[in-house]
Structures are given as structure tokens and as C-alpha cells.
Amino acid sequence: MTRKKCIKMIMGTMRLPQPWEAEKVFRATREWMYGETGPWPSNQEVLMAILIAMVKDVENGMPFPTYFLAKVRLLIIRAKLKRIHDRLMGGPAKETQA
């Protein structure tokens, strides 16, 4: 996922009129994640971290439409990652029988 696409998703979720505000959020999160984990995180990891933070901040006064958009976009990204994983691994994971 490109940085530009991630910033557009942040703009749409947070309802920001200008891209530079979303880019500041994206860059600050990337730098924070770099300090925590070491190697530079991917664009998708940064976007998912921002969306997860938005979903968790609903108790702290996050407006419901923003929460809902963040939750839906997070679910879409996770479903997409699951489809890619299943395709690469040859199908969905089978449950083991004990």
C-alpha cells in the first residue's frame, strides 16, 4: 500500500480537509513505531496502528462516525490480508483434530 493511499484513508476517516494534517499524523506514528520496534514499519502497519488507536479511543470522546469508519476500514484491511495469506498458503487454515 502506498503512502499516498494511506494518507487518503486517514483523511477520509478523520474527515481532514488538507492532506498535510494526515501526513503529520502518519509520519509521527511511523517515527514512534520506529523507536519502539527498531526497523522501519511498512505503510500498512502504520495505517493499521492509527486505525486501531482510533477504534480504541471511542471511550475518550471519538465521534461515532469516525469510530465506525475506522472499524470498517480496519476490518477490510484484515480481510484483505487474510485472503492474501490464504492464497499464498494454498487455502484457508484447517483446524486440527485432537
MIZA-27707 format. One record per atom (N, C-alpha, C, O, CB): residue in three letters; x, y, z; atom name. Coordinates in steps of 0.1 Angstrom, whole numbers, plus 5000, padded with zeros to 4 digits. Glycine has a CB too. Example, Ala and Ser with C-alpha at 12.3 -4.5 7.8 and 13.67 -1.06 7.14 Angstrom:
BEGIN
SITE  residu     x     y     z  atome
SITE     ALA  5132  4943  5078      N
SITE     ALA  5123  4955  5078     CA
SITE     ALA  5132  4967  5078      C
SITE     ALA  5142  4967  5085      O
SITE     ALA  5113  4955  5090     CB
SITE     SER  5128  4978  5071      N
SITE     SER  5137  4989  5071     CA
SITE     SER  5129  5000  5079      C
SITE     SER  5134  5011  5080      O
SITE     SER  5141  4994  5057     CB
END
This chain:
BEGIN
SITE  residu     x     y     z  atome
SITE     MET  5008  4988  5000      N
SITE     MET  5000  5000  5000     CA
SITE     MET  5009  5012  5000      C
SITE     MET  5019  5013  5008      O
SITE     MET  4990  5000  5012     CB
SITE     THR  5006  5022  4992      N
SITE     THR  5014  5034  4991     CA
SITE     THR  5012  5043  5002      C
SITE     THR  5001  5043  5008      O
SITE     THR  5012  5040  4977     CB
SITE     ARG  5021  5052  5005      N
SITE     ARG  5020  5062  5015     CA
SITE     ARG  5008  5072  5012      C
SITE     ARG  5001  5076  5020      O
SITE     ARG  5033  5070  5017     CB
SITE     LYS  5007  5075  4999      N
SITE     LYS  4996  5084  4995     CA
SITE     LYS  4983  5078  4997      C
SITE     LYS  4974  5085  5001      O
SITE     LYS  4998  5087  4980     CB
SITE     LYS  4981  5065  4994      N
SITE     LYS  4968  5059  4997     CA
SITE     LYS  4965  5058  5012      C
SITE     LYS  4954  5060  5016      O
SITE     LYS  4968  5044  4991     CB
SITE     CYS  4975  5055  5020      N
SITE     CYS  4973  5055  5034     CA
SITE     CYS  4969  5069  5039      C
SITE     CYS  4960  5070  5048      O
SITE     CYS  4986  5051  5041     CB
SITE     ILE  4975  5079  5034      N
SITE     ILE  4972  5093  5039     CA
SITE     ILE  4958  5096  5034      C
SITE     ILE  4950  5103  5042      O
SITE     ILE  4982  5103  5033     CB
SITE     LYS  4954  5092  5022      N
SITE     LYS  4940  5095  5018     CA
SITE     LYS  4930  5087  5027      C
SITE     LYS  4919  5092  5030      O
SITE     LYS  4938  5090  5003     CB
SITE     MET  4933  5075  5031      N
SITE     MET  4924  5068  5040     CA
SITE     MET  4923  5075  5054      C
SITE     MET  4912  5075  5060      O
SITE     MET  4929  5053  5042     CB
SITE     ILE  4934  5080  5059      N
SITE     ILE  4934  5087  5071     CA
SITE     ILE  4926  5100  5070      C
SITE     ILE  4918  5103  5079      O
SITE     ILE  4949  5091  5076     CB
SITE     MET  4928  5107  5059      N
SITE     MET  4920  5119  5056     CA
SITE     MET  4905  5116  5056      C
SITE     MET  4897  5123  5062      O
SITE     MET  4924  5126  5043     CB
SITE     GLY  4901  5105  5050      N
SITE     GLY  4887  5102  5049     CA
SITE     GLY  4881  5097  5062      C
SITE     GLY  4870  5101  5065      O
SITE     GLY  4885  5091  5039     CB
SITE     THR  4889  5090  5070      N
SITE     THR  4884  5085  5083     CA
SITE     THR  4883  5097  5093      C
SITE     THR  4873  5098  5100      O
SITE     THR  4894  5075  5088     CB
SITE     MET  4893  5105  5093      N
SITE     MET  4893  5116  5103     CA
SITE     MET  4886  5129  5098      C
SITE     MET  4885  5138  5105      O
SITE     MET  4908  5120  5107     CB
SITE     ARG  4882  5128  5085      N
SITE     ARG  4875  5140  5079     CA
SITE     ARG  4883  5152  5079      C
SITE     ARG  4879  5163  5083      O
SITE     ARG  4862  5142  5086     CB
SITE     LEU  4896  5151  5075      N
SITE     LEU  4905  5162  5074     CA
SITE     LEU  4905  5168  5061      C
SITE     LEU  4905  5161  5051      O
SITE     LEU  4920  5157  5078     CB
SITE     PRO  4904  5181  5060      N
SITE     PRO  4903  5188  5047     CA
SITE     PRO  4916  5188  5039      C
SITE     PRO  4916  5189  5027      O
SITE     PRO  4898  5202  5049     CB
SITE     GLN  4927  5189  5046      N
SITE     GLN  4940  5190  5040     CA
SITE     GLN  4949  5178  5042      C
SITE     GLN  4949  5172  5053      O
SITE     GLN  4948  5203  5045     CB
SITE     PRO  4956  5174  5032      N
SITE     PRO  4965  5162  5033     CA
SITE     PRO  4976  5163  5043      C
SITE     PRO  4981  5153  5048      O
SITE     PRO  4970  5157  5020     CB
SITE     TRP  4981  5176  5045      N
SITE     TRP  4993  5177  5053     CA
SITE     TRP  4990  5174  5068      C
SITE     TRP  4999  5169  5075      O
SITE     TRP  4998  5192  5052     CB
SITE     GLU  4978  5175  5072      N
SITE     GLU  4974  5172  5086     CA
SITE     GLU  4975  5156  5088      C
SITE     GLU  4980  5151  5098      O
SITE     GLU  4960  5177  5090     CB
SITE     ALA  4970  5149  5078      N
SITE     ALA  4970  5135  5078     CA
SITE     ALA  4985  5130  5077      C
SITE     ALA  4989  5120  5083      O
SITE     ALA  4962  5129  5067     CB
SITE     GLU  4993  5137  5069      N
SITE     GLU  5007  5133  5067     CA
SITE     GLU  5014  5135  5080      C
SITE     GLU  5023  5127  5083      O
SITE     GLU  5013  5141  5056     CB
SITE     LYS  5011  5145  5088      N
SITE     LYS  5018  5147  5100     CA
SITE     LYS  5015  5136  5110      C
SITE     LYS  5023  5131  5117      O
SITE     LYS  5014  5161  5107     CB
SITE     VAL  5002  5131  5110      N
SITE     VAL  4998  5120  5118     CA
SITE     VAL  5005  5107  5114      C
SITE     VAL  5011  5100  5122      O
SITE     VAL  4983  5118  5118     CB
SITE     PHE  5006  5105  5101      N
SITE     PHE  5013  5093  5096     CA
SITE     PHE  5027  5093  5099      C
SITE     PHE  5033  5083  5104      O
SITE     PHE  5011  5093  5080     CB
SITE     ARG  5034  5104  5097      N
SITE     ARG  5049  5105  5100     CA
SITE     ARG  5052  5104  5114      C
SITE     ARG  5061  5097  5118      O
SITE     ARG  5054  5118  5094     CB
SITE     ALA  5044  5110  5123      N
SITE     ALA  5046  5109  5137     CA
SITE     ALA  5044  5095  5142      C
SITE     ALA  5052  5090  5150      O
SITE     ALA  5037  5119  5145     CB
SITE     THR  5034  5088  5137      N
SITE     THR  5032  5074  5141     CA
SITE     THR  5043  5065  5136      C
SITE     THR  5047  5056  5143      O
SITE     THR  5018  5069  5135     CB
SITE     ARG  5048  5067  5124      N
SITE     ARG  5059  5059  5118     CA
SITE     ARG  5071  5061  5127      C
SITE     ARG  5078  5052  5130      O
SITE     ARG  5062  5063  5104     CB
SITE     GLU  5074  5074  5130      N
SITE     GLU  5086  5076  5139     CA
SITE     GLU  5085  5070  5152      C
SITE     GLU  5095  5065  5158      O
SITE     GLU  5089  5091  5140     CB
SITE     TRP  5073  5070  5158      N
SITE     TRP  5071  5064  5171     CA
SITE     TRP  5072  5049  5170      C
SITE     TRP  5079  5043  5179      O
SITE     TRP  5057  5068  5176     CB
SITE     MET  5067  5043  5160      N
SITE     MET  5068  5029  5158     CA
SITE     MET  5083  5025  5155      C
SITE     MET  5087  5014  5160      O
SITE     MET  5059  5024  5146     CB
SITE     TYR  5090  5033  5148      N
SITE     TYR  5104  5031  5146     CA
SITE     TYR  5112  5030  5159      C
SITE     TYR  5121  5022  5161      O
SITE     TYR  5110  5041  5136     CB
SITE     GLY  5109  5039  5168      N
SITE     GLY  5116  5039  5181     CA
SITE     GLY  5112  5027  5190      C
SITE     GLY  5120  5023  5198      O
SITE     GLY  5112  5052  5188     CB
SITE     GLU  5100  5022  5188      N
SITE     GLU  5095  5011  5196     CA
SITE     GLU  5101  4998  5191      C
SITE     GLU  5105  4989  5198      O
SITE     GLU  5080  5010  5196     CB
SITE     THR  5100  4996  5178      N
SITE     THR  5103  4982  5172     CA
SITE     THR  5117  4981  5166      C
SITE     THR  5123  4970  5165      O
SITE     THR  5093  4979  5162     CB
SITE     GLY  5123  4992  5162      N
SITE     GLY  5137  4992  5156     CA
SITE     GLY  5136  4994  5141      C
SITE     GLY  5139  5005  5136      O
SITE     GLY  5143  4978  5158     CB
SITE     PRO  5133  4984  5132      N
SITE     PRO  5133  4986  5118     CA
SITE     PRO  5121  4995  5114      C
SITE     PRO  5111  4995  5121      O
SITE     PRO  5133  4973  5110     CB
SITE     TRP  5122  5002  5102      N
SITE     TRP  5111  5010  5098     CA
SITE     TRP  5098  5001  5095      C
SITE     TRP  5099  4991  5088      O
SITE     TRP  5115  5018  5085     CB
SITE     PRO  5087  5005  5100      N
SITE     PRO  5075  4997  5097     CA
SITE     PRO  5070  5000  5083      C
SITE     PRO  5073  5011  5078      O
SITE     PRO  5064  5001  5108     CB
SITE     SER  5062  4991  5078      N
SITE     SER  5056  4993  5065     CA
SITE     SER  5045  5003  5066      C
SITE     SER  5040  5006  5077      O
SITE     SER  5051  4980  5059     CB
SITE     ASN  5041  5008  5054      N
SITE     ASN  5030  5018  5054     CA
SITE     ASN  5017  5012  5059      C
SITE     ASN  5009  5018  5067      O
SITE     ASN  5027  5023  5040     CB
SITE     GLN  5015  4999  5056      N
SITE     GLN  5003  4993  5060     CA
SITE     GLN  5003  4991  5076      C
SITE     GLN  4992  4992  5082      O
SITE     GLN  5001  4979  5053     CB
SITE     GLU  5014  4987  5081      N
SITE     GLU  5015  4986  5096     CA
SITE     GLU  5012  4999  5103      C
SITE     GLU  5005  4999  5113      O
SITE     GLU  5029  4981  5100     CB
SITE     VAL  5017  5010  5097      N
SITE     VAL  5014  5023  5103     CA
SITE     VAL  5000  5027  5102      C
SITE     VAL  4994  5031  5112      O
SITE     VAL  5023  5034  5096     CB
SITE     LEU  4994  5024  5091      N
SITE     LEU  4979  5027  5089     CA
SITE     LEU  4971  5019  5099      C
SITE     LEU  4962  5024  5105      O
SITE     LEU  4975  5024  5075     CB
SITE     MET  4974  5006  5100      N
SITE     MET  4967  4997  5109     CA
SITE     MET  4968  5002  5124      C
SITE     MET  4959  5002  5132      O
SITE     MET  4971  4983  5108     CB
SITE     ALA  4980  5007  5128      N
SITE     ALA  4982  5012  5141     CA
SITE     ALA  4974  5024  5144      C
SITE     ALA  4968  5026  5155      O
SITE     ALA  4997  5015  5143     CB
SITE     ILE  4973  5033  5134      N
SITE     ILE  4965  5045  5135     CA
SITE     ILE  4950  5041  5136      C
SITE     ILE  4943  5047  5145      O
SITE     ILE  4967  5055  5123     CB
SITE     LEU  4945  5032  5128      N
SITE     LEU  4931  5028  5128     CA
SITE     LEU  4928  5021  5142      C
SITE     LEU  4917  5023  5147      O
SITE     LEU  4928  5019  5117     CB
SITE     ILE  4937  5013  5146      N
SITE     ILE  4935  5006  5159     CA
SITE     ILE  4934  5016  5171      C
SITE     ILE  4925  5015  5180      O
SITE     ILE  4946  4996  5162     CB
SITE     ALA  4942  5027  5170      N
SITE     ALA  4942  5037  5180     CA
SITE     ALA  4928  5045  5180      C
SITE     ALA  4923  5048  5190      O
SITE     ALA  4953  5047  5179     CB
SITE     MET  4923  5047  5167      N
SITE     MET  4910  5054  5166     CA
SITE     MET  4899  5045  5172      C
SITE     MET  4890  5050  5178      O
SITE     MET  4908  5057  5151     CB
SITE     VAL  4900  5032  5169      N
SITE     VAL  4889  5023  5174     CA
SITE     VAL  4889  5023  5190      C
SITE     VAL  4879  5022  5196      O
SITE     VAL  4891  5009  5168     CB
SITE     LYS  4901  5023  5195      N
SITE     LYS  4902  5022  5210     CA
SITE     LYS  4899  5036  5217      C
SITE     LYS  4895  5036  5229      O
SITE     LYS  4916  5018  5214     CB
SITE     ASP  4899  5047  5209      N
SITE     ASP  4897  5060  5215     CA
SITE     ASP  4882  5064  5215      C
SITE     ASP  4879  5075  5218      O
SITE     ASP  4904  5070  5208     CB
SITE     VAL  4873  5054  5213      N
SITE     VAL  4859  5058  5213     CA
SITE     VAL  4854  5062  5226      C
SITE     VAL  4845  5070  5228      O
SITE     VAL  4850  5046  5207     CB
SITE     GLU  4860  5056  5237      N
SITE     GLU  4856  5060  5251     CA
SITE     GLU  4861  5074  5254      C
SITE     GLU  4856  5080  5263      O
SITE     GLU  4861  5050  5261     CB
SITE     ASN  4871  5079  5247      N
SITE     ASN  4877  5092  5250     CA
SITE     ASN  4871  5103  5242      C
SITE     ASN  4877  5114  5241      O
SITE     ASN  4892  5091  5248     CB
SITE     GLY  4859  5102  5237      N
SITE     GLY  4852  5113  5230     CA
SITE     GLY  4854  5112  5215      C
SITE     GLY  4851  5122  5209      O
SITE     GLY  4858  5125  5235     CB
SITE     MET  4858  5101  5209      N
SITE     MET  4859  5100  5195     CA
SITE     MET  4845  5100  5189      C
SITE     MET  4836  5092  5194      O
SITE     MET  4867  5087  5191     CB
SITE     PRO  4841  5108  5179      N
SITE     PRO  4828  5108  5174     CA
SITE     PRO  4825  5094  5168      C
SITE     PRO  4833  5087  5162      O
SITE     PRO  4826  5119  5163     CB
SITE     PHE  4812  5090  5169      N
SITE     PHE  4808  5077  5164     CA
SITE     PHE  4811  5074  5149      C
SITE     PHE  4815  5064  5146      O
SITE     PHE  4794  5074  5167     CB
SITE     PRO  4808  5084  5140      N
SITE     PRO  4810  5082  5126     CA
SITE     PRO  4825  5079  5123      C
SITE     PRO  4829  5071  5115      O
SITE     PRO  4806  5093  5118     CB
SITE     THR  4834  5086  5131      N
SITE     THR  4848  5084  5129     CA
SITE     THR  4852  5070  5134      C
SITE     THR  4860  5063  5127      O
SITE     THR  4857  5094  5136     CB
SITE     TYR  4847  5066  5145      N
SITE     TYR  4849  5053  5151     CA
SITE     TYR  4844  5042  5141      C
SITE     TYR  4851  5032  5138      O
SITE     TYR  4842  5051  5164     CB
SITE     PHE  4832  5044  5136      N
SITE     PHE  4827  5034  5127     CA
SITE     PHE  4835  5033  5114      C
SITE     PHE  4838  5021  5109      O
SITE     PHE  4812  5038  5123     CB
SITE     LEU  4839  5044  5108      N
SITE     LEU  4847  5043  5096     CA
SITE     LEU  4861  5036  5099      C
SITE     LEU  4865  5028  5091      O
SITE     LEU  4850  5057  5091     CB
SITE     ALA  4867  5040  5110      N
SITE     ALA  4880  5033  5114     CA
SITE     ALA  4878  5018  5115      C
SITE     ALA  4886  5010  5111      O
SITE     ALA  4885  5039  5126     CB
SITE     LYS  4867  5014  5122      N
SITE     LYS  4864  5000  5124     CA
SITE     LYS  4862  4993  5111      C
SITE     LYS  4868  4982  5109      O
SITE     LYS  4852  4998  5133     CB
SITE     VAL  4854  4998  5102      N
SITE     VAL  4852  4992  5089     CA
SITE     VAL  4864  4991  5081      C
SITE     VAL  4867  4981  5075      O
SITE     VAL  4841  5000  5081     CB
SITE     ARG  4872  5002  5080      N
SITE     ARG  4884  5001  5072     CA
SITE     ARG  4894  4991  5078      C
SITE     ARG  4901  4985  5071      O
SITE     ARG  4891  5015  5072     CB
SITE     LEU  4895  4990  5091      N
SITE     LEU  4904  4980  5098     CA
SITE     LEU  4899  4966  5094      C
SITE     LEU  4907  4958  5091      O
SITE     LEU  4904  4982  5113     CB
SITE     LEU  4886  4964  5094      N
SITE     LEU  4881  4950  5091     CA
SITE     LEU  4884  4947  5076      C
SITE     LEU  4887  4936  5073      O
SITE     LEU  4866  4950  5093     CB
SITE     ILE  4883  4957  5067      N
SITE     ILE  4885  4955  5053     CA
SITE     ILE  4900  4951  5051      C
SITE     ILE  4903  4942  5043      O
SITE     ILE  4882  4968  5045     CB
SITE     ILE  4909  4959  5058      N
SITE     ILE  4923  4956  5056     CA
SITE     ILE  4927  4942  5061      C
SITE     ILE  4934  4934  5055      O
SITE     ILE  4932  4966  5063     CB
SITE     ARG  4921  4938  5073      N
SITE     ARG  4924  4925  5078     CA
SITE     ARG  4918  4914  5069      C
SITE     ARG  4925  4904  5068      O
SITE     ARG  4918  4924  5092     CB
SITE     ALA  4907  4916  5063      N
SITE     ALA  4901  4906  5054     CA
SITE     ALA  4910  4904  5042      C
SITE     ALA  4912  4893  5037      O
SITE     ALA  4886  4910  5051     CB
SITE     LYS  4915  4916  5037      N
SITE     LYS  4923  4915  5025     CA
SITE     LYS  4936  4908  5028      C
SITE     LYS  4941  4900  5020      O
SITE     LYS  4927  4930  5021     CB
SITE     LEU  4942  4910  5040      N
SITE     LEU  4954  4903  5044     CA
SITE     LEU  4952  4888  5046      C
SITE     LEU  4960  4880  5042      O
SITE     LEU  4960  4909  5057     CB
SITE     LYS  4940  4885  5051      N
SITE     LYS  4937  4871  5053     CA
SITE     LYS  4935  4864  5039      C
SITE     LYS  4940  4852  5037      O
SITE     LYS  4923  4869  5061     CB
SITE     ARG  4929  4871  5029      N
SITE     ARG  4927  4865  5016     CA
SITE     ARG  4941  4863  5010      C
SITE     ARG  4943  4852  5003      O
SITE     ARG  4919  4874  5007     CB
SITE     ILE  4950  4872  5011      N
SITE     ILE  4963  4871  5005     CA
SITE     ILE  4971  4860  5012      C
SITE     ILE  4977  4852  5005      O
SITE     ILE  4971  4884  5007     CB
SITE     HIS  4970  4858  5025      N
SITE     HIS  4976  4848  5032     CA
SITE     HIS  4971  4834  5028      C
SITE     HIS  4979  4825  5025      O
SITE     HIS  4975  4849  5048     CB
SITE     ASP  4958  4833  5027      N
SITE     ASP  4952  4820  5023     CA
SITE     ASP  4956  4817  5009      C
SITE     ASP  4959  4805  5006      O
SITE     ASP  4936  4821  5024     CB
SITE     ARG  4957  4826  5000      N
SITE     ARG  4961  4824  4986     CA
SITE     ARG  4975  4819  4985      C
SITE     ARG  4978  4810  4978      O
SITE     ARG  4959  4836  4977     CB
SITE     LEU  4984  4825  4993      N
SITE     LEU  4998  4821  4993     CA
SITE     LEU  5000  4808  5000      C
SITE     LEU  5009  4800  4996      O
SITE     LEU  5006  4832  5000     CB
SITE     MET  4992  4804  5010      N
SITE     MET  4994  4792  5017     CA
SITE     MET  4986  4780  5012      C
SITE     MET  4986  4769  5017      O
SITE     MET  4991  4794  5032     CB
SITE     GLY  4979  4783  5001      N
SITE     GLY  4971  4772  4995     CA
SITE     GLY  4958  4769  5001      C
SITE     GLY  4953  4758  5001      O
SITE     GLY  4979  4759  4996     CB
SITE     GLY  4951  4779  5006      N
SITE     GLY  4937  4777  5011     CA
SITE     GLY  4936  4781  5025      C
SITE     GLY  4947  4784  5032      O
SITE     GLY  4933  4763  5009     CB
SITE     PRO  4924  4782  5030      N
SITE     PRO  4923  4786  5044     CA
SITE     PRO  4928  4775  5054      C
SITE     PRO  4929  4764  5051      O
SITE     PRO  4908  4788  5047     CB
SITE     ALA  4932  4780  5066      N
SITE     ALA  4938  4771  5076     CA
SITE     ALA  4927  4761  5080      C
SITE     ALA  4916  4764  5083      O
SITE     ALA  4943  4779  5088     CB
SITE     LYS  4932  4749  5081      N
SITE     LYS  4923  4738  5086     CA
SITE     LYS  4925  4736  5101      C
SITE     LYS  4936  4736  5106      O
SITE     LYS  4926  4724  5078     CB
SITE     GLU  4914  4733  5107      N
SITE     GLU  4915  4731  5122     CA
SITE     GLU  4920  4717  5124      C
SITE     GLU  4917  4707  5117      O
SITE     GLU  4901  4733  5129     CB
SITE     THR  4929  4716  5134      N
SITE     THR  4935  4702  5137     CA
SITE     THR  4925  4695  5146      C
SITE     THR  4919  4701  5155      O
SITE     THR  4948  4703  5144     CB
SITE     GLN  4924  4682  5144      N
SITE     GLN  4915  4674  5152     CA
SITE     GLN  4924  4667  5163      C
SITE     GLN  4934  4661  5160      O
SITE     GLN  4908  4663  5144     CB
SITE     ALA  4919  4668  5175      N
SITE     ALA  4926  4663  5186     CA
SITE     ALA  4923  4648  5189      C
SITE     ALA  4928  4642  5198      O
SITE     ALA  4924  4671  5199     CB
END
